Amino acid sequence: MDLGLVEPGSNVVACPGTTTCQLGITSSRVVARLLNGGSNDLTVRVNGCQNNCAHSDIADIGFYGKGRRHFGQLIPTYALRLGGSGMAGGDLAFGGPEVPAVRVPAATKRITDTFEEQREEGEKFSTWSRRVGPDFFDKLLEDLVQVREFELPMLQRDHGNSAVFKVQSTGVGECAGASIDPVDKLLLDIAYERNLRDAFAAKRKFKEAAESMDNVFSLVGRALLIASGAAETTPAEDQMVAAVTAALPDDQATAEAYAERYTAFVEWAADLDELVYPKLTEETDAWLKRARMSCRTMQASRNKKK
Ligand code: SF4
């Protein structure tokens, strides 16, 4: 039976990732073809998001994809999981550093080479990785983890895609991800971007805070569209307000509030006035609660009809 998992090498397994899974964040399937477990044929598992359908927690070397901001820009990134065992009673993996997607093949090779050099006779990877400890991996991969501003153009691209990276998960996923409602996923993404916005603002990085706020508006628009049942595709940014207005004929108050808050945001983003920021975010967050409630109401009503 084809479960949709590919096996690029004898011991490298990837979930479909952005190739076909609508919850995918990174192109796990593409990068997996560039990986191997070295001469000891270590198990490598690669996931396109944190749902972890390829089970990186029971692999020697595991990855799950995410977006991570550096200098305000989103970089496709993989969080490392190390030292898991698929054997009965074996350990689950522990967390390692986060590596930009472009550097995952180099990180994997460095780990497998180092294991080959350092392991004691008969020593398993799960034993060795715990013997050397998490700090060892931070140090080993330090240069691959570090992102410098001039490297952004190279690191903003995911494997197999020449476009600048964006988190695009919008629909129903594959494998375990299929159990996650896409509206729930978007609401989580909104909370994440809002936290980022606050973190940037606390450091007085208002340009980056504006980017996060822009993402919030886009995510809320998509959540409203999907919850209303109207969205098969994501409209362009400048068409989102019109799409939301058309999709909510019975809830024009929410659509109007969306248009109003977005206009206020665009005006603020033009000059990033620090004095206006607290009131803007207070009103935006109050509106976010209302938008979230609208999503939940529409979601409940759609689930009832199923
Ligand atoms: S939901 Fe599962 S199959 Fe889809 S990208 Fe995430 S881990 Fe991969």
Residues whose N, C-alpha, C, O or C-beta is under 5 A from the ligand:
A	BS01	SF4	C15 P16 G17 C21 L23 G24 I25 N47 G48 C49 N51 N52 C53 G173 E174 C175 A176 G177
